[in-house]
């Protein structure tokens, strides 16, 4: 793990035991945001406000806002079959 303190954020990063890269930032009040870049091509992030974003390697994505609103996006090859899955 590495870290760096810049302005009001402390940054940390590394690779977990599954081989996925992660990045973390923490503000002076202890609020943390992080990002994962996974070996399978997907990524996941969480912001300090609680919002999240997941991006799958196949193009699917799902975002949740801080107030709980969910939005999804499906790869065009799947969305065009009328099933939306």
C-alpha positions as CSV (number, residue, x, y, z in Angstrom):
1,X,0.0,0.0,0.0
2,X,1.1,3.5,-0.8
3,X,-0.2,6.8,0.4
4,X,0.1,10.5,-0.2
5,X,-1.3,13.5,1.7
6,X,-2.3,16.4,-0.6
7,X,-4.3,19.4,0.6
8,X,-7.3,18.1,2.5
9,X,-7.3,14.6,1.1
10,X,-5.1,11.6,2.0
11,X,-4.7,9.1,-0.9
12,X,-3.9,5.4,-0.7
13,X,-3.6,2.8,-3.3
14,X,-2.5,-0.8,-3.9
15,X,-3.5,-4.2,-5.1
16,X,-5.6,-6.6,-3.1
17,X,-5.0,-10.4,-2.8
18,X,-7.3,-11.0,-5.8
19,X,-5.0,-8.9,-8.0
20,X,-7.5,-6.0,-8.2
21,X,-6.2,-2.4,-8.1
22,X,-7.8,-0.1,-5.6
23,X,-7.5,3.6,-4.9
24,X,-8.8,5.4,-1.7
25,X,-9.1,9.0,-0.7
26,X,-10.1,10.2,2.7
27,X,-10.8,13.8,3.7
28,X,-9.9,15.5,6.9
29,X,-13.3,14.5,8.5
30,X,-12.7,10.8,7.7
31,X,-15.1,10.5,4.8
32,X,-13.7,8.0,2.4
33,X,-14.2,7.4,-1.3
34,X,-12.7,4.5,-3.2
35,X,-12.3,2.9,-6.7
36,X,-11.6,-0.7,-7.7
37,X,-10.3,-1.7,-11.1
38,X,-10.8,-5.4,-11.3
39,X,-8.9,-8.0,-13.2
40,X,-12.0,-9.1,-15.0
41,X,-12.4,-5.6,-16.6
42,X,-15.1,-4.3,-14.3
43,X,-14.8,-1.3,-12.1
44,X,-16.5,0.0,-9.0
45,X,-16.4,3.3,-7.2
46,X,-18.0,4.9,-4.2
47,X,-17.9,8.6,-3.5
48,X,-17.9,10.3,-0.1
49,X,-21.6,11.2,-0.5
50,X,-22.5,7.5,-0.8
51,X,-23.1,7.4,-4.5
52,X,-21.8,4.4,-6.3
53,X,-21.0,3.4,-9.9
54,X,-20.4,-0.1,-11.2
55,X,-19.1,-0.8,-14.8
56,X,-19.0,-4.3,-16.1
57,X,-16.6,-5.4,-18.7
58,X,-19.5,-6.2,-21.1
59,X,-20.7,-2.6,-21.0
60,X,-23.4,-2.9,-18.4
61,X,-23.4,-0.1,-15.8
62,X,-25.3,0.7,-12.7
63,X,-25.2,4.0,-10.7
64,X,-26.8,4.8,-7.4
65,X,-27.0,8.5,-6.4
66,X,-26.5,9.7,-2.8
67,X,-30.3,9.8,-2.4
68,X,-30.8,6.3,-3.6
69,X,-31.9,6.9,-7.2
70,X,-30.7,4.0,-9.4
71,X,-29.9,4.1,-13.1
72,X,-28.8,1.2,-15.3
73,X,-27.4,1.0,-18.8
74,X,-27.3,-2.2,-20.8
75,X,-24.9,-3.1,-23.6
76,X,-26.5,-2.2,-27.0
77,X,-26.4,-5.9,-28.1
78,X,-28.5,-7.0,-25.2
79,X,-30.8,-3.9,-25.0
80,X,-31.8,-4.3,-28.7
81,X,-33.2,-7.8,-28.1
82,X,-36.2,-6.4,-26.3
83,X,-35.5,-8.2,-23.1
84,X,-33.4,-5.5,-21.5
85,X,-31.2,-8.1,-19.8
